[in-house]
Every structure is written in structure tokens, then in C-alpha cells.
Amino acid sequence: MPDEDIDYSDIPELEQEWFRTAKLVMPDEETKERITIRLSREVTEYFRSQGKGYQSRMNAVLKAYVDAQKARESPSDVEGA
């Protein structure tokens, strides 16, 4: 599907502040678990287009989401808090 056909109307835009404060944190390789997962082609193509290490970047995005959710539940449970 071409980008111009995607409906982004229900997704809020990220502010520049988010990009200024965002950081990529790569997880320790020893703690990873091998799984099978089905993702949309758009997601996999985007990460693959960024080159080597795309699976680790995908993991980092998911880990950041988990950490953010944990912080909302209990700030003291998040690593480094």
C-alpha cells in the first residue's frame, strides 16, 4: 500500500520534543528468547530498510514500550528508576 493511501487520522503526531529526548537502548543479547511472531509487511520492511541489526531495533522499540507501561504502573519497578 502506498504511503498516501494510509489513514493516519487517528494517530497523534509525535512532537519534536519526543525525538529530542528519545534514546535507543539495545538489550543484552543473552536475555533474548527466540519466538515466532507475525508482523505486518509495512513494519518489517521499514525496519529491514534501516539495515543490519533491524531485529534488535525492533526489540528495542518493544522494550521501550514495556518500560513506559511499567513506569505508568509503578515508577520504582523500571530499570534505572
mmCIF file of the C-alpha atoms, coordinates in Angstrom:
data_MODEL
# 
_entry.id   MODEL 
# 
loop_
_atom_site.group_PDB 
_atom_site.id 
_atom_site.type_symbol 
_atom_site.label_atom_id 
_atom_site.label_alt_id 
_atom_site.label_comp_id 
_atom_site.label_asym_id 
_atom_site.label_entity_id 
_atom_site.label_seq_id 
_atom_site.pdbx_PDB_ins_code 
_atom_site.Cartn_x 
_atom_site.Cartn_y 
_atom_site.Cartn_z 
_atom_site.occupancy 
_atom_site.B_iso_or_equiv 
_atom_site.pdbx_formal_charge 
_atom_site.auth_seq_id 
_atom_site.auth_comp_id 
_atom_site.auth_asym_id 
_atom_site.auth_atom_id 
_atom_site.pdbx_PDB_model_num 
ATOM 1  C CA . MET A 1 1  ? 0.000  0.000   0.000  1.00 0.00 ? 1  MET A CA 1 
ATOM 2  C CA . PRO A 1 2  ? 1.456  3.388   -0.913 1.00 0.00 ? 2  PRO A CA 1 
ATOM 3  C CA . ASP A 1 3  ? 2.035  5.861   1.941  1.00 0.00 ? 3  ASP A CA 1 
ATOM 4  C CA . GLU A 1 4  ? -0.533 8.295   0.543  1.00 0.00 ? 4  GLU A CA 1 
ATOM 5  C CA . ASP A 1 5  ? -3.255 5.627   0.936  1.00 0.00 ? 5  ASP A CA 1 
ATOM 6  C CA . ILE A 1 6  ? -2.617 5.145   4.656  1.00 0.00 ? 6  ILE A CA 1 
ATOM 7  C CA . ASP A 1 7  ? -5.112 6.806   7.002  1.00 0.00 ? 7  ASP A CA 1 
ATOM 8  C CA . TYR A 1 8  ? -3.166 8.410   9.843  1.00 0.00 ? 8  TYR A CA 1 
ATOM 9  C CA . SER A 1 9  ? -6.095 10.475  11.136 1.00 0.00 ? 9  SER A CA 1 
ATOM 10 C CA . ASP A 1 10 ? -6.444 8.510   14.389 1.00 0.00 ? 10 ASP A CA 1 
ATOM 11 C CA . ILE A 1 11 ? -2.717 8.590   15.236 1.00 0.00 ? 11 ILE A CA 1 
ATOM 12 C CA . PRO A 1 12 ? -1.417 11.681  17.056 1.00 0.00 ? 12 PRO A CA 1 
ATOM 13 C CA . GLU A 1 13 ? 1.723  13.224  15.616 1.00 0.00 ? 13 GLU A CA 1 
ATOM 14 C CA . LEU A 1 14 ? 4.871  12.985  17.692 1.00 0.00 ? 14 LEU A CA 1 
ATOM 15 C CA . GLU A 1 15 ? 6.164  16.328  18.891 1.00 0.00 ? 15 GLU A CA 1 
ATOM 16 C CA . GLN A 1 16 ? 9.776  17.343  18.211 1.00 0.00 ? 16 GLN A CA 1 
ATOM 17 C CA . GLU A 1 17 ? 10.401 17.090  21.967 1.00 0.00 ? 17 GLU A CA 1 
ATOM 18 C CA . TRP A 1 18 ? 9.770  13.342  21.756 1.00 0.00 ? 18 TRP A CA 1 
ATOM 19 C CA . PHE A 1 19 ? 12.503 12.985  19.121 1.00 0.00 ? 19 PHE A CA 1 
ATOM 20 C CA . ARG A 1 20 ? 14.903 15.167  21.154 1.00 0.00 ? 20 ARG A CA 1 
ATOM 21 C CA . THR A 1 21 ? 14.518 13.036  24.276 1.00 0.00 ? 21 THR A CA 1 
ATOM 22 C CA . ALA A 1 22 ? 14.118 9.579   22.672 1.00 0.00 ? 22 ALA A CA 1 
ATOM 23 C CA . LYS A 1 23 ? 17.021 7.218   23.020 1.00 0.00 ? 23 LYS A CA 1 
ATOM 24 C CA . LEU A 1 24 ? 17.725 3.812   21.540 1.00 0.00 ? 24 LEU A CA 1 
ATOM 25 C CA . VAL A 1 25 ? 18.687 1.241   24.142 1.00 0.00 ? 25 VAL A CA 1 
ATOM 26 C CA . MET A 1 26 ? 19.947 -2.081  22.885 1.00 0.00 ? 26 MET A CA 1 
ATOM 27 C CA . PRO A 1 27 ? 19.111 -5.010  25.179 1.00 0.00 ? 27 PRO A CA 1 
ATOM 28 C CA . ASP A 1 28 ? 21.588 -7.601  26.361 1.00 0.00 ? 28 ASP A CA 1 
ATOM 29 C CA . GLU A 1 29 ? 21.738 -10.427 23.798 1.00 0.00 ? 29 GLU A CA 1 
ATOM 30 C CA . GLU A 1 30 ? 21.866 -13.122 26.497 1.00 0.00 ? 30 GLU A CA 1 
ATOM 31 C CA . THR A 1 31 ? 18.391 -12.300 27.799 1.00 0.00 ? 31 THR A CA 1 
ATOM 32 C CA . LYS A 1 32 ? 16.608 -12.744 24.469 1.00 0.00 ? 32 LYS A CA 1 
ATOM 33 C CA . GLU A 1 33 ? 14.166 -15.550 23.792 1.00 0.00 ? 33 GLU A CA 1 
ATOM 34 C CA . ARG A 1 34 ? 13.654 -16.990 20.306 1.00 0.00 ? 34 ARG A CA 1 
ATOM 35 C CA . ILE A 1 35 ? 9.989  -16.823 19.248 1.00 0.00 ? 35 ILE A CA 1 
ATOM 36 C CA . THR A 1 36 ? 7.883  -16.812 16.106 1.00 0.00 ? 36 THR A CA 1 
ATOM 37 C CA . ILE A 1 37 ? 5.833  -13.669 15.518 1.00 0.00 ? 37 ILE A CA 1 
ATOM 38 C CA . ARG A 1 38 ? 3.703  -12.372 12.672 1.00 0.00 ? 38 ARG A CA 1 
ATOM 39 C CA . LEU A 1 39 ? 4.137  -8.680  11.866 1.00 0.00 ? 39 LEU A CA 1 
ATOM 40 C CA . SER A 1 40 ? 2.729  -6.520  9.120  1.00 0.00 ? 40 SER A CA 1 
ATOM 41 C CA . ARG A 1 41 ? 4.816  -6.278  5.973  1.00 0.00 ? 41 ARG A CA 1 
ATOM 42 C CA . GLU A 1 42 ? 4.966  -2.491  6.401  1.00 0.00 ? 42 GLU A CA 1 
ATOM 43 C CA . VAL A 1 43 ? 6.620  -2.896  9.816  1.00 0.00 ? 43 VAL A CA 1 
ATOM 44 C CA . THR A 1 44 ? 9.168  -5.472  8.708  1.00 0.00 ? 44 THR A CA 1 
ATOM 45 C CA . GLU A 1 45 ? 10.043 -3.595  5.509  1.00 0.00 ? 45 GLU A CA 1 
ATOM 46 C CA . TYR A 1 46 ? 10.582 -0.376  7.449  1.00 0.00 ? 46 TYR A CA 1 
ATOM 47 C CA . PHE A 1 47 ? 12.950 -1.945  9.978  1.00 0.00 ? 47 PHE A CA 1 
ATOM 48 C CA . ARG A 1 48 ? 14.770 -4.022  7.355  1.00 0.00 ? 48 ARG A CA 1 
ATOM 49 C CA . SER A 1 49 ? 15.323 -0.887  5.252  1.00 0.00 ? 49 SER A CA 1 
ATOM 50 C CA . GLN A 1 50 ? 17.414 0.501   8.124  1.00 0.00 ? 50 GLN A CA 1 
ATOM 51 C CA . GLY A 1 51 ? 19.997 -2.229  7.607  1.00 0.00 ? 51 GLY A CA 1 
ATOM 52 C CA . LYS A 1 52 ? 21.813 -4.708  9.788  1.00 0.00 ? 52 LYS A CA 1 
ATOM 53 C CA . GLY A 1 53 ? 20.523 -5.039  13.333 1.00 0.00 ? 53 GLY A CA 1 
ATOM 54 C CA . TYR A 1 54 ? 16.878 -4.417  12.429 1.00 0.00 ? 54 TYR A CA 1 
ATOM 55 C CA . GLN A 1 55 ? 15.620 -7.187  14.732 1.00 0.00 ? 55 GLN A CA 1 
ATOM 56 C CA . SER A 1 56 ? 17.499 -5.670  17.658 1.00 0.00 ? 56 SER A CA 1 
ATOM 57 C CA . ARG A 1 57 ? 15.977 -2.268  16.838 1.00 0.00 ? 57 ARG A CA 1 
ATOM 58 C CA . MET A 1 58 ? 12.508 -3.834  16.749 1.00 0.00 ? 58 MET A CA 1 
ATOM 59 C CA . ASN A 1 59 ? 13.208 -5.371  20.148 1.00 0.00 ? 59 ASN A CA 1 
ATOM 60 C CA . ALA A 1 60 ? 14.425 -2.008  21.482 1.00 0.00 ? 60 ALA A CA 1 
ATOM 61 C CA . VAL A 1 61 ? 11.180 -0.324  20.392 1.00 0.00 ? 61 VAL A CA 1 
ATOM 62 C CA . LEU A 1 62 ? 9.102  -3.015  22.114 1.00 0.00 ? 62 LEU A CA 1 
ATOM 63 C CA . LYS A 1 63 ? 11.292 -2.835  25.240 1.00 0.00 ? 63 LYS A CA 1 
ATOM 64 C CA . ALA A 1 64 ? 10.834 0.953   25.395 1.00 0.00 ? 64 ALA A CA 1 
ATOM 65 C CA . TYR A 1 65 ? 7.068  0.431   25.231 1.00 0.00 ? 65 TYR A CA 1 
ATOM 66 C CA . VAL A 1 66 ? 7.185  -2.134  28.053 1.00 0.00 ? 66 VAL A CA 1 
ATOM 67 C CA . ASP A 1 67 ? 9.332  0.180   30.192 1.00 0.00 ? 67 ASP A CA 1 
ATOM 68 C CA . ALA A 1 68 ? 6.927  3.085   29.595 1.00 0.00 ? 68 ALA A CA 1 
ATOM 69 C CA . GLN A 1 69 ? 3.949  0.958   30.608 1.00 0.00 ? 69 GLN A CA 1 
ATOM 70 C CA . LYS A 1 70 ? 5.741  -0.258  33.735 1.00 0.00 ? 70 LYS A CA 1 
ATOM 71 C CA . ALA A 1 71 ? 6.628  3.344   34.624 1.00 0.00 ? 71 ALA A CA 1 
ATOM 72 C CA . ARG A 1 72 ? 2.947  4.261   34.469 1.00 0.00 ? 72 ARG A CA 1 
ATOM 73 C CA . GLU A 1 73 ? 2.122  1.367   36.822 1.00 0.00 ? 73 GLU A CA 1 
ATOM 74 C CA . SER A 1 74 ? 4.950  1.792   39.303 1.00 0.00 ? 74 SER A CA 1 
ATOM 75 C CA . PRO A 1 75 ? 7.940  4.120   38.664 1.00 0.00 ? 75 PRO A CA 1 
ATOM 76 C CA . SER A 1 76 ? 10.165 2.187   41.080 1.00 0.00 ? 76 SER A CA 1 
ATOM 77 C CA . ASP A 1 77 ? 9.807  -1.046  39.037 1.00 0.00 ? 77 ASP A CA 1 
ATOM 78 C CA . VAL A 1 78 ? 11.502 0.344   35.908 1.00 0.00 ? 78 VAL A CA 1 
ATOM 79 C CA . GLU A 1 79 ? 15.234 -0.289  35.414 1.00 0.00 ? 79 GLU A CA 1 
ATOM 80 C CA . GLY A 1 80 ? 17.298 2.717   36.302 1.00 0.00 ? 80 GLY A CA 1 
ATOM 81 C CA . ALA A 1 81 ? 14.463 4.419   38.205 1.00 0.00 ? 81 ALA A CA 1 
# 
